[in-house]
Amino acid sequence: MPEELNPFLGWRAIRFCLERVDIFKTQLRAMLRASAVGNVKIMYPMISGVDELRRANVILEECRQELRAEGKPFNEEMEVGAMIEIPSAAIAADILAREVDFFSIGTNDLIQYSIAVDRLNEHIAHLYEPTHPAIIRLIRMTVDAAHAHNLWVGVCGEMGGDIALTPLLLGLGVDELSTGAALVPRVKRAVQALDIAACLKLIEDIKCLDSADAILAKCEEVARAHYPELL
């Protein structure tokens, strides 16, 4: 890989795959073949627009045709999704939703790209705010677009494992939370302790709030009311 001034905005993820089709097809063929023996899904990373998504799907279909010709089994109904981690993808989610089976919102990068903050930079790490009103709007836009097209939508990244934010994500309509294995029991208990009415009320309550701190305080209030022992 060549050195880049800003690799996080550079030649990586789906951008690399679409130029190095030889490597991409090896990965796609492996995932397709694995789908014959297990629950496997394909998710394209760092999608910024529909052209990338369509080009990736064309290559995926080529792989399917190759495997059919070779007589190698795979799941013909395997789900294919897109990672929503770039603001342009969230804003254009209604367009992207026509091309995939699901979305997964990559909150770590979505927050960094949207607020233009490197969370590992000690001088500006305080600006990394998952409850920033803009982030909540982008998540809501993505969820609404997905559901309008009968897709499910998940959240991965640190927000998915933060039980203080579980009521927020459920209230926004997120269908699946993805987190590290060690956090699964805590997140599961938090979800089981909540009721959807409280989560929806939280969304109504934060509509008039304009700061990340105020929104976070409301989320924590709901979390403490339902599972104080986990906090």
C-alpha positions as CSV (number, residue, x, y, z in Angstrom):
1,M,0.0,0.0,0.0
2,P,1.4,3.4,-0.9
3,E,1.9,6.0,1.9
4,E,-0.9,8.6,2.0
5,L,-1.2,11.9,3.7
6,N,-4.6,11.0,5.1
7,P,-5.2,7.2,4.8
8,F,-8.6,7.3,6.6
9,L,-9.8,9.3,3.6
10,G,-7.8,7.4,1.0
11,W,-7.4,4.2,-0.9
12,R,-9.0,1.7,1.4
13,A,-12.0,-0.7,1.9
14,I,-14.3,-0.8,-1.0
15,R,-12.2,1.7,-3.0
16,F,-9.2,-0.7,-2.8
17,C,-11.5,-3.7,-3.6
18,L,-12.9,-2.1,-6.8
19,E,-9.4,-1.5,-8.1
20,R,-7.9,-4.8,-7.0
21,V,-10.7,-7.0,-8.4
22,D,-8.4,-10.0,-8.2
23,I,-8.2,-9.8,-4.4
24,F,-11.8,-8.8,-4.1
25,K,-13.1,-11.8,-6.1
26,T,-11.0,-14.2,-4.0
27,Q,-12.7,-12.8,-0.9
28,L,-16.2,-12.8,-2.4
29,R,-15.8,-16.4,-3.6
30,A,-14.6,-17.5,-0.2
31,M,-17.6,-15.9,1.5
32,L,-20.0,-17.4,-1.1
33,R,-18.6,-20.9,-0.6
34,A,-18.7,-20.5,3.2
35,S,-22.4,-19.6,2.9
36,A,-23.1,-23.2,1.9
37,V,-22.3,-24.4,5.4
38,G,-23.1,-21.5,7.7
39,N,-25.0,-18.3,8.3
40,V,-22.9,-15.9,6.3
41,K,-23.6,-12.4,5.1
42,I,-21.6,-10.0,2.9
43,M,-21.2,-6.3,3.9
44,Y,-19.4,-3.8,1.8
45,P,-17.3,-1.3,3.8
46,M,-16.9,2.4,3.3
47,I,-19.6,2.8,0.7
48,S,-20.0,6.5,-0.2
49,G,-22.5,6.2,-3.0
50,V,-24.6,4.0,-5.2
51,D,-22.1,3.7,-8.0
52,E,-19.6,1.8,-5.7
53,L,-22.4,-0.4,-4.5
54,R,-23.5,-1.3,-8.0
55,R,-20.0,-2.0,-9.2
56,A,-19.5,-4.3,-6.2
57,N,-22.7,-6.2,-6.9
58,V,-21.7,-6.7,-10.5
59,I,-18.4,-8.3,-9.4
60,L,-20.4,-10.4,-6.8
61,E,-22.7,-11.7,-9.5
62,E,-19.7,-12.6,-11.6
63,C,-18.4,-14.7,-8.7
64,R,-21.8,-16.4,-8.4
65,Q,-21.8,-17.3,-12.0
66,E,-18.3,-18.7,-11.8
67,L,-19.2,-20.9,-8.9
68,R,-22.4,-22.1,-10.6
69,A,-20.3,-23.1,-13.7
70,E,-17.8,-24.9,-11.4
71,G,-20.6,-26.8,-9.6
72,K,-19.6,-25.4,-6.3
73,P,-22.5,-24.8,-3.8
74,F,-23.4,-21.5,-2.1
75,N,-26.5,-19.9,-0.6
76,E,-28.3,-18.2,-3.4
77,E,-30.3,-16.2,-0.9
78,M,-27.4,-14.9,1.1
79,E,-27.9,-11.3,2.3
80,V,-25.7,-8.5,1.0
81,G,-25.5,-5.2,2.8
82,A,-23.7,-2.0,3.1
83,M,-21.8,-0.4,5.9
84,I,-23.1,3.2,6.6
85,E,-20.1,5.0,8.0
86,I,-19.7,7.9,5.6
87,P,-22.1,10.9,5.9
88,S,-22.9,10.8,2.2
89,A,-24.1,7.2,2.5
90,A,-26.4,8.1,5.4
91,I,-27.8,11.1,3.5
92,A,-28.3,8.9,0.4
93,A,-29.5,5.9,2.3
94,D,-32.9,5.9,0.5
95,I,-31.0,5.4,-2.8
96,L,-28.6,2.7,-1.4
97,A,-31.5,0.8,0.1
98,R,-32.7,-0.2,-3.4
99,E,-29.5,-2.2,-3.9
100,V,-29.0,-4.2,-0.7
101,D,-30.7,-6.4,1.9
102,F,-29.5,-4.6,5.0
103,F,-27.5,-1.7,6.5
104,S,-25.1,-1.7,9.3
105,I,-24.3,1.7,10.7
106,G,-20.6,1.9,11.6
107,T,-20.8,4.5,14.3
108,N,-17.1,5.0,15.1
109,D,-16.2,6.2,11.6
110,L,-19.6,7.9,11.1
111,I,-19.0,10.1,14.1
112,Q,-15.4,10.8,13.2
113,Y,-16.2,11.7,9.6
114,S,-19.3,13.7,10.4
115,I,-17.7,15.9,13.2
116,A,-14.3,15.8,11.6
117,V,-12.6,14.6,14.8
118,D,-10.0,12.0,15.5
119,R,-11.0,10.4,18.7
120,L,-7.4,9.3,19.4
121,N,-6.2,12.9,19.2
122,E,-6.0,14.1,22.9
123,H,-6.5,17.7,21.9
124,I,-9.9,17.2,20.3
125,A,-11.1,13.8,21.7
126,H,-13.7,15.7,23.7
127,L,-15.4,16.6,20.4
128,Y,-16.1,13.0,19.7
129,E,-19.8,12.9,20.8
130,P,-22.1,10.0,19.9
131,T,-25.1,12.0,21.0
132,H,-24.3,15.0,18.8
133,P,-27.7,16.0,17.2
134,A,-26.2,15.6,13.7
135,I,-25.3,11.9,14.5
136,I,-28.7,11.2,15.8
137,R,-30.2,12.7,12.6
138,L,-28.0,10.6,10.4
139,I,-28.9,7.4,12.3
140,R,-32.6,8.2,12.1
141,M,-32.3,9.0,8.3
142,T,-30.6,5.6,7.7
143,V,-33.1,3.6,9.8
144,D,-36.1,5.3,8.1
145,A,-34.7,4.7,4.7
146,A,-34.0,1.0,5.5
147,H,-37.4,0.4,6.9
148,A,-39.1,2.2,4.0
149,H,-37.6,-0.5,1.8
150,N,-38.2,-3.4,4.2
151,L,-34.6,-3.7,5.2
152,W,-33.2,-4.4,8.6
153,V,-30.6,-2.1,10.0
154,G,-27.9,-2.7,12.7
155,V,-25.5,-0.6,14.6
156,C,-21.9,-1.6,15.2
157,G,-19.1,0.3,16.8
158,E,-18.8,1.5,20.3
159,M,-22.4,2.9,20.4
160,G,-23.7,-0.7,20.0
161,G,-22.1,-1.8,23.2
162,D,-22.8,1.4,25.3
163,I,-25.8,0.5,27.4
164,A,-26.3,4.2,28.3
165,L,-27.3,4.6,24.6
166,T,-29.3,1.4,24.2
167,P,-32.6,3.2,24.8
168,L,-31.7,5.8,22.2
169,L,-30.8,3.3,19.5
170,L,-34.0,1.2,20.2
171,G,-36.1,4.4,20.1
172,L,-34.6,5.3,16.8
173,G,-35.7,2.0,15.4
174,V,-32.4,0.1,15.2
175,D,-33.1,-3.7,14.7
176,E,-29.8,-5.2,15.7
177,L,-26.9,-4.2,18.0
178,S,-23.4,-5.6,17.3
179,T,-20.7,-5.5,19.9
180,G,-17.8,-7.4,21.3
181,A,-18.5,-10.8,22.8
182,A,-17.6,-9.6,26.4
183,L,-20.4,-6.9,26.2
184,V,-23.1,-9.1,24.8
185,P,-24.6,-10.2,28.2
186,R,-24.8,-6.6,29.5
187,V,-26.4,-5.3,26.3
188,K,-28.8,-8.2,26.2
189,R,-29.9,-7.5,29.8
190,A,-30.3,-3.8,29.0
191,V,-32.5,-4.6,26.0
192,Q,-34.6,-7.1,28.0
193,A,-35.1,-4.5,30.8
194,L,-36.4,-1.8,28.4
195,D,-39.9,-1.3,27.0
196,I,-40.4,0.3,23.6
197,A,-42.7,3.0,25.0
198,A,-40.0,4.4,27.2
199,C,-37.5,4.4,24.2
200,L,-40.0,6.2,22.0
201,K,-40.7,8.7,24.7
202,L,-37.0,9.4,25.0
203,I,-36.9,10.2,21.2
204,E,-39.7,12.7,21.7
205,D,-38.0,14.2,24.7
206,I,-34.7,14.9,23.0
207,K,-36.2,16.5,19.9
208,C,-36.1,19.9,21.6
209,L,-32.6,19.4,22.9
210,D,-29.7,21.0,21.0
211,S,-26.5,19.7,22.8
212,A,-24.9,16.3,23.0
213,D,-24.5,16.6,26.8
214,A,-28.2,17.3,27.3
215,I,-29.2,14.4,25.0
216,L,-26.8,12.0,26.8
217,A,-28.2,13.0,30.2
218,K,-31.7,12.1,29.0
219,C,-30.4,8.7,27.7
220,E,-28.7,8.0,31.0
221,E,-31.9,8.9,32.9
222,V,-33.9,6.3,31.0
223,A,-31.1,3.7,31.4
224,R,-30.9,4.3,35.2
225,A,-34.6,3.9,35.5
226,H,-34.6,0.5,33.9
227,Y,-31.3,-1.1,34.8
228,P,-29.4,0.9,37.4
229,E,-27.5,-2.2,38.4
230,L,-25.7,-2.4,35.1
231,L,-24.4,1.2,35.1
